[in-house]
């Protein structure tokens, strides 16, 4: 499911206007992004959790060389 499908589903299941459903989804995603950008974790019970994880840099290799 992508963002537009989520908006459409919210519109159909709740009867909200599609523009209001879009604002609700965009606001939720924006809040999650802002929280992750600050370095905090996001946990939504019954849905999932999000966190930013830092990985060490690695040297890639080209298989033809």
Predicted model as a PDB file, atoms N, CA, C, CB and O in Angstrom, pLDDT in the B-factor column:
MODEL        1                                                                  
ATOM      1  N   UNK A   1       0.846  -1.172   0.000  1.00 91.00           N  
ATOM      2  CA  UNK A   1       0.000   0.000   0.000  1.00 91.00           C  
ATOM      3  C   UNK A   1       0.888   1.231   0.000  1.00 91.00           C  
ATOM      4  CB  UNK A   1      -0.961   0.000   1.214  1.00 91.00           C  
ATOM      5  O   UNK A   1       1.845   1.322   0.769  1.00 91.00           O  
ATOM      6  N   UNK A   2       0.564   2.171  -0.866  1.00 95.00           N  
ATOM      7  CA  UNK A   2       1.317   3.420  -0.883  1.00 95.00           C  
ATOM      8  C   UNK A   2       0.461   4.533  -0.264  1.00 95.00           C  
ATOM      9  CB  UNK A   2       1.746   3.792  -2.340  1.00 95.00           C  
ATOM     10  O   UNK A   2      -0.660   4.291   0.184  1.00 95.00           O  
ATOM     11  N   UNK A   3       0.999   5.738  -0.247  1.00 94.00           N  
ATOM     12  CA  UNK A   3       0.337   6.844   0.436  1.00 94.00           C  
ATOM     13  C   UNK A   3      -1.024   7.172  -0.187  1.00 94.00           C  
ATOM     14  CB  UNK A   3       1.229   8.075   0.409  1.00 94.00           C  
ATOM     15  O   UNK A   3      -1.992   7.413   0.535  1.00 94.00           O  
ATOM     16  N   UNK A   4      -1.102   7.183  -1.493  1.00 95.00           N  
ATOM     17  CA  UNK A   4      -2.377   7.511  -2.141  1.00 95.00           C  
ATOM     18  C   UNK A   4      -3.426   6.442  -1.864  1.00 95.00           C  
ATOM     19  CB  UNK A   4      -2.184   7.673  -3.653  1.00 95.00           C  
ATOM     20  O   UNK A   4      -4.607   6.757  -1.720  1.00 95.00           O  
ATOM     21  N   UNK A   5      -3.005   5.175  -1.788  1.00 96.00           N  
ATOM     22  CA  UNK A   5      -3.946   4.102  -1.436  1.00 96.00           C  
ATOM     23  C   UNK A   5      -4.431   4.265  -0.004  1.00 96.00           C  
ATOM     24  CB  UNK A   5      -3.290   2.719  -1.617  1.00 96.00           C  
ATOM     25  O   UNK A   5      -5.603   4.023   0.287  1.00 96.00           O  
ATOM     26  N   UNK A   6      -3.544   4.671   0.887  1.00 95.00           N  
ATOM     27  CA  UNK A   6      -3.905   4.888   2.283  1.00 95.00           C  
ATOM     28  C   UNK A   6      -4.914   6.029   2.402  1.00 95.00           C  
ATOM     29  CB  UNK A   6      -2.651   5.191   3.124  1.00 95.00           C  
ATOM     30  O   UNK A   6      -5.878   5.928   3.161  1.00 95.00           O  
ATOM     31  N   UNK A   7      -4.701   7.089   1.670  1.00 96.00           N  
ATOM     32  CA  UNK A   7      -5.633   8.220   1.678  1.00 96.00           C  
ATOM     33  C   UNK A   7      -6.994   7.795   1.149  1.00 96.00           C  
ATOM     34  CB  UNK A   7      -5.081   9.386   0.842  1.00 96.00           C  
ATOM     35  O   UNK A   7      -8.023   8.130   1.736  1.00 96.00           O  
ATOM     36  N   UNK A   8      -7.002   7.064   0.051  1.00 96.00           N  
ATOM     37  CA  UNK A   8      -8.257   6.590  -0.540  1.00 96.00           C  
ATOM     38  C   UNK A   8      -8.999   5.670   0.415  1.00 96.00           C  
ATOM     39  CB  UNK A   8      -7.988   5.865  -1.861  1.00 96.00           C  
ATOM     40  O   UNK A   8     -10.218   5.772   0.555  1.00 96.00           O  
ATOM     41  N   UNK A   9      -8.275   4.772   1.072  1.00 96.00           N  
ATOM     42  CA  UNK A   9      -8.887   3.851   2.027  1.00 96.00           C  
ATOM     43  C   UNK A   9      -9.477   4.601   3.216  1.00 96.00           C  
ATOM     44  CB  UNK A   9      -7.861   2.826   2.510  1.00 96.00           C  
ATOM     45  O   UNK A   9     -10.582   4.285   3.659  1.00 96.00           O  
ATOM     46  N   UNK A  10      -8.755   5.586   3.734  1.00 95.00           N  
ATOM     47  CA  UNK A  10      -9.257   6.394   4.844  1.00 95.00           C  
ATOM     48  C   UNK A  10     -10.521   7.142   4.432  1.00 95.00           C  
ATOM     49  CB  UNK A  10      -8.181   7.387   5.322  1.00 95.00           C  
ATOM     50  O   UNK A  10     -11.474   7.237   5.206  1.00 95.00           O  
ATOM     51  N   UNK A  11     -10.525   7.663   3.230  1.00 96.00           N  
ATOM     52  CA  UNK A  11     -11.688   8.368   2.688  1.00 96.00           C  
ATOM     53  C   UNK A  11     -12.898   7.437   2.598  1.00 96.00           C  
ATOM     54  CB  UNK A  11     -11.363   8.952   1.302  1.00 96.00           C  
ATOM     55  O   UNK A  11     -14.003   7.808   2.995  1.00 96.00           O  
ATOM     56  N   UNK A  12     -12.687   6.233   2.076  1.00 96.00           N  
ATOM     57  CA  UNK A  12     -13.792   5.299   1.885  1.00 96.00           C  
ATOM     58  C   UNK A  12     -14.319   4.740   3.207  1.00 96.00           C  
ATOM     59  CB  UNK A  12     -13.352   4.161   0.989  1.00 96.00           C  
ATOM     60  O   UNK A  12     -15.530   4.590   3.369  1.00 96.00           O  
ATOM     61  N   UNK A  13     -13.437   4.432   4.145  1.00 96.00           N  
ATOM     62  CA  UNK A  13     -13.856   3.794   5.391  1.00 96.00           C  
ATOM     63  C   UNK A  13     -14.455   4.762   6.406  1.00 96.00           C  
ATOM     64  CB  UNK A  13     -12.689   3.096   6.010  1.00 96.00           C  
ATOM     65  O   UNK A  13     -15.288   4.367   7.221  1.00 96.00           O  
ATOM     66  N   UNK A  14     -14.037   6.031   6.362  1.00 95.00           N  
ATOM     67  CA  UNK A  14     -14.532   6.978   7.363  1.00 95.00           C  
ATOM     68  C   UNK A  14     -15.538   7.961   6.799  1.00 95.00           C  
ATOM     69  CB  UNK A  14     -13.383   7.734   7.965  1.00 95.00           C  
ATOM     70  O   UNK A  14     -16.273   8.592   7.558  1.00 95.00           O  
ATOM     71  N   UNK A  15     -15.588   8.104   5.490  1.00 95.00           N  
ATOM     72  CA  UNK A  15     -16.485   9.075   4.884  1.00 95.00           C  
ATOM     73  C   UNK A  15     -15.944  10.490   4.921  1.00 95.00           C  
ATOM     74  CB  UNK A  15     -17.809   9.033   5.566  1.00 95.00           C  
ATOM     75  O   UNK A  15     -16.645  11.437   4.566  1.00 95.00           O  
ATOM     76  N   UNK A  16     -14.692  10.638   5.352  1.00 95.00           N  
ATOM     77  CA  UNK A  16     -14.067  11.961   5.350  1.00 95.00           C  
ATOM     78  C   UNK A  16     -13.871  12.438   3.913  1.00 95.00           C  
ATOM     79  CB  UNK A  16     -12.711  11.933   6.103  1.00 95.00           C  
ATOM     80  O   UNK A  16     -13.724  11.634   2.992  1.00 95.00           O  
ATOM     81  N   UNK A  17     -13.872  13.743   3.740  1.00 96.00           N  
ATOM     82  CA  UNK A  17     -13.546  14.311   2.446  1.00 96.00           C  
ATOM     83  C   UNK A  17     -12.120  13.897   2.087  1.00 96.00           C  
ATOM     84  CB  UNK A  17     -13.702  15.864   2.454  1.00 96.00           C  
ATOM     85  O   UNK A  17     -11.263  13.773   2.963  1.00 96.00           O  
ATOM     86  N   UNK A  18     -11.877  13.687   0.810  1.00 95.00           N  
ATOM     87  CA  UNK A  18     -10.557  13.193   0.402  1.00 95.00           C  
ATOM     88  C   UNK A  18      -9.435  14.172   0.743  1.00 95.00           C  
ATOM     89  CB  UNK A  18     -10.549  12.912  -1.090  1.00 95.00           C  
ATOM     90  O   UNK A  18      -8.327  13.741   1.063  1.00 95.00           O  
ATOM     91  N   UNK A  19      -9.692  15.464   0.682  1.00 96.00           N  
ATOM     92  CA  UNK A  19      -8.649  16.439   1.029  1.00 96.00           C  
ATOM     93  C   UNK A  19      -8.355  16.411   2.530  1.00 96.00           C  
ATOM     94  CB  UNK A  19      -9.074  17.861   0.598  1.00 96.00           C  
ATOM     95  O   UNK A  19      -7.206  16.587   2.936  1.00 96.00           O  
ATOM     96  N   UNK A  20      -9.372  16.194   3.348  1.00 97.00           N  
ATOM     97  CA  UNK A  20      -9.154  16.092   4.793  1.00 97.00           C  
ATOM     98  C   UNK A  20      -8.408  14.801   5.121  1.00 97.00           C  
ATOM     99  CB  UNK A  20     -10.501  16.146   5.555  1.00 97.00           C  
ATOM    100  O   UNK A  20      -7.528  14.793   5.982  1.00 97.00           O  
ATOM    101  N   UNK A  21      -8.755  13.718   4.441  1.00 96.00           N  
ATOM    102  CA  UNK A  21      -8.045  12.449   4.641  1.00 96.00           C  
ATOM    103  C   UNK A  21      -6.582  12.604   4.248  1.00 96.00           C  
ATOM    104  CB  UNK A  21      -8.705  11.311   3.822  1.00 96.00           C  
ATOM    105  O   UNK A  21      -5.701  12.078   4.928  1.00 96.00           O  
ATOM    106  N   UNK A  22      -6.313  13.322   3.156  1.00 97.00           N  
ATOM    107  CA  UNK A  22      -4.936  13.553   2.705  1.00 97.00           C  
ATOM    108  C   UNK A  22      -4.169  14.376   3.735  1.00 97.00           C  
ATOM    109  CB  UNK A  22      -4.923  14.267   1.335  1.00 97.00           C  
ATOM    110  O   UNK A  22      -3.005  14.089   4.016  1.00 97.00           O  
ATOM    111  N   UNK A  23      -4.816  15.403   4.302  1.00 97.00           N  
ATOM    112  CA  UNK A  23      -4.161  16.217   5.324  1.00 97.00           C  
ATOM    113  C   UNK A  23      -3.843  15.385   6.562  1.00 97.00           C  
ATOM    114  CB  UNK A  23      -5.044  17.413   5.703  1.00 97.00           C  
ATOM    115  O   UNK A  23      -2.785  15.552   7.170  1.00 97.00           O  
ATOM    116  N   UNK A  24      -4.756  14.491   6.937  1.00 96.00           N  
ATOM    117  CA  UNK A  24      -4.533  13.649   8.110  1.00 96.00           C  
ATOM    118  C   UNK A  24      -3.345  12.714   7.901  1.00 96.00           C  
ATOM    119  CB  UNK A  24      -5.791  12.837   8.427  1.00 96.00           C  
ATOM    120  O   UNK A  24      -2.491  12.588   8.779  1.00 96.00           O  
ATOM    121  N   UNK A  25      -3.288  12.068   6.760  1.00 96.00           N  
ATOM    122  CA  UNK A  25      -2.183  11.150   6.460  1.00 96.00           C  
ATOM    123  C   UNK A  25      -0.869  11.912   6.365  1.00 96.00           C  
ATOM    124  CB  UNK A  25      -2.451  10.385   5.147  1.00 96.00           C  
ATOM    125  O   UNK A  25       0.145  11.471   6.907  1.00 96.00           O  
ATOM    126  N   UNK A  26      -0.878  13.055   5.678  1.00 97.00           N  
ATOM    127  CA  UNK A  26       0.347  13.846   5.534  1.00 97.00           C  
ATOM    128  C   UNK A  26       0.827  14.375   6.880  1.00 97.00           C  
ATOM    129  CB  UNK A  26       0.118  15.011   4.568  1.00 97.00           C  
ATOM    130  O   UNK A  26       2.032  14.436   7.124  1.00 97.00           O  
ATOM    131  N   UNK A  27      -0.100  14.759   7.757  1.00 97.00           N  
ATOM    132  CA  UNK A  27       0.274  15.236   9.081  1.00 97.00           C  
ATOM    133  C   UNK A  27       0.909  14.123   9.900  1.00 97.00           C  
ATOM    134  CB  UNK A  27      -0.942  15.797   9.808  1.00 97.00           C  
ATOM    135  O   UNK A  27       1.917  14.342  10.571  1.00 97.00           O  
ATOM    136  N   UNK A  28       0.327  12.936   9.850  1.00 95.00           N  
ATOM    137  CA  UNK A  28       0.877  11.787  10.576  1.00 95.00           C  
ATOM    138  C   UNK A  28       2.292  11.471  10.093  1.00 95.00           C  
ATOM    139  CB  UNK A  28      -0.034  10.551  10.405  1.00 95.00           C  
ATOM    140  O   UNK A  28       3.203  11.292  10.901  1.00 95.00           O  
ATOM    141  N   UNK A  29       2.469  11.403   8.797  1.00 95.00           N  
ATOM    142  CA  UNK A  29       3.787  11.091   8.238  1.00 95.00           C  
ATOM    143  C   UNK A  29       4.793  12.187   8.577  1.00 95.00           C  
ATOM    144  CB  UNK A  29       3.697  10.908   6.711  1.00 95.00           C  
ATOM    145  O   UNK A  29       5.950  11.904   8.885  1.00 95.00           O  
ATOM    146  N   UNK A  30       4.350  13.424   8.518  1.00 97.00           N  
ATOM    147  CA  UNK A  30       5.228  14.547   8.843  1.00 97.00           C  
ATOM    148  C   UNK A  30       5.681  14.490  10.302  1.00 97.00           C  
ATOM    149  CB  UNK A  30       4.517  15.877   8.565  1.00 97.00           C  
ATOM    150  O   UNK A  30       6.850  14.741  10.596  1.00 97.00           O  
ATOM    151  N   UNK A  31       4.783  14.167  11.202  1.00 96.00           N  
ATOM    152  CA  UNK A  31       5.129  14.068  12.614  1.00 96.00           C  
ATOM    153  C   UNK A  31       6.120  12.931  12.865  1.00 96.00           C  
ATOM    154  CB  UNK A  31       3.868  13.862  13.454  1.00 96.00           C  
ATOM    155  O   UNK A  31       7.046  13.074  13.663  1.00 96.00           O  
ATOM    156  N   UNK A  32       5.925  11.818  12.190  1.00 96.00           N  
ATOM    157  CA  UNK A  32       6.864  10.700  12.320  1.00 96.00           C  
ATOM    158  C   UNK A  32       8.238  11.117  11.808  1.00 96.00           C  
ATOM    159  CB  UNK A  32       6.353   9.455  11.547  1.00 96.00           C  
ATOM    160  O   UNK A  32       9.249  10.829  12.449  1.00 96.00           O  
ATOM    161  N   UNK A  33       8.287  11.792  10.661  1.00 96.00           N  
ATOM    162  CA  UNK A  33       9.562  12.249  10.098  1.00 96.00           C  
ATOM    163  C   UNK A  33      10.267  13.225  11.032  1.00 96.00           C  
ATOM    164  CB  UNK A  33       9.337  12.906   8.735  1.00 96.00           C  
ATOM    165  O   UNK A  33      11.472  13.114  11.254  1.00 96.00           O  
ATOM    166  N   UNK A  34       9.523  14.178  11.578  1.00 97.00           N  
ATOM    167  CA  UNK A  34      10.118  15.168  12.475  1.00 97.00           C  
ATOM    168  C   UNK A  34      10.684  14.513  13.727  1.00 97.00           C  
ATOM    169  CB  UNK A  34       9.085  16.223  12.861  1.00 97.00           C  
ATOM    170  O   UNK A  34      11.765  14.877  14.191  1.00 97.00           O  
ATOM    171  N   UNK A  35       9.961  13.556  14.266  1.00 97.00           N  
ATOM    172  CA  UNK A  35      10.419  12.855  15.467  1.00 97.00           C  
ATOM    173  C   UNK A  35      11.688  12.062  15.178  1.00 97.00           C  
ATOM    174  CB  UNK A  35       9.322  11.921  15.999  1.00 97.00           C  
ATOM    175  O   UNK A  35      12.622  12.073  15.979  1.00 97.00           O  
ATOM    176  N   UNK A  36      11.728  11.376  14.039  1.00 96.00           N  
ATOM    177  CA  UNK A  36      12.916  10.608  13.670  1.00 96.00           C  
ATOM    178  C   UNK A  36      14.099  11.527  13.395  1.00 96.00           C  
ATOM    179  CB  UNK A  36      12.630   9.739  12.442  1.00 96.00           C  
ATOM    180  O   UNK A  36      15.236  11.178  13.713  1.00 96.00           O  
ATOM    181  N   UNK A  37      13.850  12.699  12.809  1.00 95.00           N  
ATOM    182  CA  UNK A  37      14.919  13.652  12.521  1.00 95.00           C  
ATOM    183  C   UNK A  37      15.561  14.174  13.805  1.00 95.00           C  
ATOM    184  CB  UNK A  37      14.378  14.819  11.694  1.00 95.00           C  
ATOM    185  O   UNK A  37      16.748  14.498  13.821  1.00 95.00           O  
ATOM    186  N   UNK A  38      14.778  14.255  14.877  1.00 96.00           N  
ATOM    187  CA  UNK A  38      15.326  14.679  16.170  1.00 96.00           C  
ATOM    188  C   UNK A  38      16.110  13.557  16.845  1.00 96.00           C  
ATOM    189  CB  UNK A  38      14.201  15.150  17.091  1.00 96.00           C  
ATOM    190  O   UNK A  38      16.759  13.789  17.865  1.00 96.00           O  
ATOM    191  N   UNK A  39      16.061  12.361  16.300  1.00 94.00           N  
ATOM    192  CA  UNK A  39      16.795  11.242  16.867  1.00 94.00           C  
ATOM    193  C   UNK A  39      15.980  10.412  17.844  1.00 94.00           C  
ATOM    194  CB  UNK A  39      18.014  11.743  17.549  1.00 94.00           C  
ATOM    195  O   UNK A  39      16.522   9.516  18.490  1.00 94.00           O  
ATOM    196  N   UNK A  40      14.687  10.692  17.964  1.00 96.00           N  
ATOM    197  CA  UNK A  40      13.822   9.935  18.862  1.00 96.00           C  
ATOM    198  C   UNK A  40      13.223   8.737  18.134  1.00 96.00           C  
ATOM    199  CB  UNK A  40      12.707  10.833  19.427  1.00 96.00           C  
ATOM    200  O   UNK A  40      13.261   8.663  16.906  1.00 96.00           O  
ATOM    201  N   UNK A  41      12.677   7.812  18.893  1.00 96.00           N  
ATOM    202  CA  UNK A  41      11.998   6.647  18.334  1.00 96.00           C  
ATOM    203  C   UNK A  41      10.502   6.911  18.287  1.00 96.00           C  
ATOM    204  CB  UNK A  41      12.302   5.373  19.161  1.00 96.00           C  
ATOM    205  O   UNK A  41       9.978   7.711  19.062  1.00 96.00           O  
ATOM    206  N   UNK A  42       9.820   6.232  17.373  1.00 97.00           N  
ATOM    207  CA  UNK A  42       8.364   6.311  17.271  1.00 97.00           C  
ATOM    208  C   UNK A  42       7.821   4.902  17.454  1.00 97.00           C  
ATOM    209  CB  UNK A  42       7.907   6.930  15.893  1.00 97.00           C  
ATOM    210  O   UNK A  42       8.205   3.982  16.732  1.00 97.00           O  
ATOM    211  N   UNK A  43       6.934   4.739  18.412  1.00 97.00           N  
ATOM    212  CA  UNK A  43       6.285   3.447  18.637  1.00 97.00           C  
ATOM    213  C   UNK A  43       4.783   3.648  18.596  1.00 97.00           C  
ATOM    214  CB  UNK A  43       6.724   2.816  19.993  1.00 97.00           C  
ATOM    215  O   UNK A  43       4.226   4.432  19.364  1.00 97.00           O  
ATOM    216  N   UNK A  44       4.135   2.931  17.691  1.00 94.00           N  
ATOM    217  CA  UNK A  44       2.681   2.979  17.583  1.00 94.00           C  
ATOM    218  C   UNK A  44       2.187   1.574  17.911  1.00 94.00           C  
ATOM    219  CB  UNK A  44       2.201   3.457  16.140  1.00 94.00           C  
ATOM    220  O   UNK A  44       2.344   0.644  17.120  1.00 94.00           O  
ATOM    221  N   UNK A  45       1.590   1.440  19.085  1.00 95.00           N  
ATOM    222  CA  UNK A  45       1.155   0.137  19.569  1.00 95.00           C  
ATOM    223  C   UNK A  45       0.160  -0.483  18.585  1.00 95.00           C  
ATOM    224  CB  UNK A  45       0.524   0.263  20.975  1.00 95.00           C  
ATOM    225  O   UNK A  45      -0.794   0.163  18.152  1.00 95.00           O  
ATOM    226  N   UNK A  46       0.403  -1.733  18.249  1.00 95.00           N  
ATOM    227  CA  UNK A  46      -0.461  -2.445  17.325  1.00 95.00           C  
ATOM    228  C   UNK A  46      -0.119  -2.202  15.860  1.00 95.00           C  
ATOM    229  CB  UNK A  46      -1.875  -2.060  17.573  1.00 95.00           C  
ATOM    230  O   UNK A  46      -0.736  -2.794  14.974  1.00 95.00           O  
ATOM    231  N   UNK A  47       0.853  -1.340  15.599  1.00 91.00           N  
ATOM    232  CA  UNK A  47       1.237  -1.050  14.221  1.00 91.00           C  
ATOM    233  C   UNK A  47       2.702  -1.324  13.966  1.00 91.00           C  
ATOM    234  CB  UNK A  47       0.926   0.384  13.885  1.00 91.00           C  
ATOM    235  O   UNK A  47       3.048  -2.114  13.087  1.00 91.00           O  
ATOM    236  N   UNK A  48       3.577  -0.668  14.740  1.00 94.00           N  
ATOM    237  CA  UNK A  48       5.004  -0.872  14.532  1.00 94.00           C  
ATOM    238  C   UNK A  48       5.814   0.217  15.195  1.00 94.00           C  
ATOM    239  CB  UNK A  48       5.324  -0.927  13.054  1.00 94.00           C  
ATOM    240  O   UNK A  48       5.276   1.105  15.857  1.00 94.00           O  
ATOM    241  N   UNK A  49       7.115   0.131  15.006  1.00 96.00           N  
ATOM    242  CA  UNK A  49       8.008   1.135  15.572  1.00 96.00           C  
ATOM    243  C   UNK A  49       9.017   1.543  14.509  1.00 96.00           C  
ATOM    244  CB  UNK A  49       8.727   0.600  16.845  1.00 96.00           C  
ATOM    245  O   UNK A  49       9.338   0.784  13.595  1.00 96.00           O  
ATOM    246  N   UNK A  50       9.500   2.764  14.662  1.00 94.00           N  
ATOM    247  CA  UNK A  50      10.443   3.331  13.712  1.00 94.00           C  
ATOM    248  C   UNK A  50      11.602   3.930  14.482  1.00 94.00           C  
ATOM    249  CB  UNK A  50       9.766   4.394  12.808  1.00 94.00           C  
ATOM    250  O   UNK A  50      11.414   4.516  15.548  1.00 94.00           O  
ATOM    251  N   UNK A  51      12.802   3.782  13.939  1.00 95.00           N  
ATOM    252  CA  UNK A  51      13.969   4.428  14.511  1.00 95.00           C  
ATOM    253  C   UNK A  51      15.016   4.581  13.422  1.00 95.00           C  
ATOM    254  CB  UNK A  51      14.527   3.622  15.715  1.00 95.00           C  
ATOM    255  O   UNK A  51      15.032   3.836  12.442  1.00 95.00           O  
ATOM    256  N   UNK A  52      15.881   5.553  13.609  1.00 94.00           N  
ATOM    257  CA  UNK A  52      16.974   5.780  12.674  1.00 94.00           C  
ATOM    258  C   UNK A  52      18.164   4.983  13.174  1.00 94.00           C  
ATOM    259  CB  UNK A  52      17.321   7.307  12.537  1.00 94.00           C  
ATOM    260  O   UNK A  52      18.532   5.064  14.346  1.00 94.00           O  
ATOM    261  N   UNK A  53      18.753   4.223  12.289  1.00 92.00           N  
ATOM    262  CA  UNK A  53      19.891   3.398  12.666  1.00 92.00           C  
ATOM    263  C   UNK A  53      21.078   3.806  11.805  1.00 92.00           C  
ATOM    264  CB  UNK A  53      19.572   1.878  12.505  1.00 92.00           C  
ATOM    265  O   UNK A  53      20.970   3.896  10.582  1.00 92.00           O  
ATOM    266  N   UNK A  54      22.203   4.050  12.451  1.00 89.00           N  
ATOM    267  CA  UNK A  54      23.415   4.434  11.738  1.00 89.00           C  
ATOM    268  C   UNK A  54      24.260   3.189  11.450  1.00 89.00           C  
ATOM    269  CB  UNK A  54      24.228   5.473  12.556  1.00 89.00           C  
ATOM    270  O   UNK A  54      24.465   2.344  12.321  1.00 89.00           O  
ATOM    271  N   UNK A  55      24.729   3.103  10.243  1.00 89.00           N  
ATOM    272  CA  UNK A  55      25.598   2.002   9.838  1.00 89.00           C  
ATOM    273  C   UNK A  55      26.988   2.544   9.527  1.00 89.00           C  
ATOM    274  CB  UNK A  55      25.013   1.254   8.609  1.00 89.00           C  
ATOM    275  O   UNK A  55      27.146   3.688   9.102  1.00 89.00           O  
ATOM    276  N   UNK A  56      27.980   1.707   9.746  1.00 93.00           N  
ATOM    277  CA  UNK A  56      29.342   2.084   9.373  1.00 93.00           C  
ATOM    278  C   UNK A  56      29.457   2.085   7.855  1.00 93.00           C  
ATOM    279  CB  UNK A  56      30.386   1.117  10.007  1.00 93.00           C  
ATOM    280  O   UNK A  56      28.759   1.338   7.169  1.00 93.00           O  
ATOM    281  N   UNK A  57      30.334   2.918   7.342  1.00 91.00           N  
ATOM    282  CA  UNK A  57      30.588   2.953   5.904  1.00 91.00           C  
ATOM    283  C   UNK A  57      31.307   1.678   5.495  1.00 91.00           C  
ATOM    284  CB  UNK A  57      31.419   4.203   5.512  1.00 91.00           C  
ATOM    285  O   UNK A  57      32.071   1.105   6.271  1.00 91.00           O  
ATOM    286  N   UNK A  58      31.058   1.250   4.286  1.00 89.00           N  
ATOM    287  CA  UNK A  58      31.740   0.059   3.798  1.00 89.00           C  
ATOM    288  C   UNK A  58      32.215   0.310   2.374  1.00 89.00           C  
ATOM    289  CB  UNK A  58      30.810  -1.184   3.861  1.00 89.00           C  
ATOM    290  O   UNK A  58      31.682   1.172   1.675  1.00 89.00           O  
ATOM    291  N   UNK A  59      33.215  -0.443   1.952  1.00 89.00           N  
ATOM    292  CA  UNK A  59      33.752  -0.337   0.609  1.00 89.00           C  
ATOM    293  C   UNK A  59      33.018  -1.303  -0.288  1.00 89.00           C  
ATOM    294  CB  UNK A  59      35.266  -0.611   0.588  1.00 89.00           C  
ATOM    295  O   UNK A  59      32.993  -2.508  -0.039  1.00 89.00           O  
ATOM    296  N   UNK A  60      32.421  -0.767  -1.331  1.00 88.00           N  
ATOM    297  CA  UNK A  60      31.708  -1.611  -2.284  1.00 88.00           C  
ATOM    298  C   UNK A  60      32.690  -2.229  -3.260  1.00 88.00           C  
ATOM    299  CB  UNK A  60      30.635  -0.805  -3.037  1.00 88.00           C  
ATOM    300  O   UNK A  60      33.831  -1.787  -3.389  1.00 88.00           O  
ATOM    301  N   UNK A  61      32.223  -3.257  -3.942  1.00 88.00           N  
ATOM    302  CA  UNK A  61      33.064  -3.896  -4.951  1.00 88.00           C  
ATOM    303  C   UNK A  61      32.251  -4.076  -6.220  1.00 88.00           C  
ATOM    304  CB  UNK A  61      33.616  -5.260  -4.446  1.00 88.00           C  
ATOM    305  O   UNK A  61      31.043  -4.308  -6.173  1.00 88.00           O  
ATOM    306  N   UNK A  62      32.922  -3.969  -7.339  1.00 87.00           N  
ATOM    307  CA  UNK A  62      32.267  -4.160  -8.618  1.00 87.00           C  
ATOM    308  C   UNK A  62      32.514  -5.610  -9.053  1.00 87.00           C  
ATOM    309  CB  UNK A  62      32.793  -3.134  -9.691  1.00 87.00           C  
ATOM    310  O   UNK A  62      33.672  -6.018  -9.146  1.00 87.00           O  
ATOM    311  N   UNK A  63      31.502  -6.377  -9.313  1.00 87.00           N  
ATOM    312  CA  UNK A  63      31.693  -7.808  -9.619  1.00 87.00           C  
ATOM    313  C   UNK A  63      32.437  -8.095 -10.918  1.00 87.00           C  
ATOM    314  CB  UNK A  63      30.366  -8.479  -9.679  1.00 87.00           C  
ATOM    315  O   UNK A  63      32.949  -9.201 -11.088  1.00 87.00           O  
ATOM    316  N   UNK A  64      32.515  -7.148 -11.830  1.00 86.00           N  
ATOM    317  CA  UNK A  64      33.198  -7.387 -13.104  1.00 86.00           C  
ATOM    318  C   UNK A  64      34.694  -7.082 -13.037  1.00 86.00           C  
ATOM    319  CB  UNK A  64      32.559  -6.550 -14.194  1.00 86.00           C  
ATOM    320  O   UNK A  64      35.430  -7.384 -13.977  1.00 86.00           O  
ATOM    321  N   UNK A  65      35.147  -6.488 -11.939  1.00 76.00           N  
ATOM    322  CA  UNK A  65      36.563  -6.137 -11.888  1.00 76.00           C  
ATOM    323  C   UNK A  65      37.306  -7.009 -10.897  1.00 76.00           C  
ATOM    324  CB  UNK A  65      36.738  -4.670 -11.524  1.00 76.00           C  
ATOM    325  O   UNK A  65      38.514  -6.853 -10.721  1.00 76.00           O  
TER     326      UNK A  65                                                      
ENDMDL                                                                          
END                                                                             
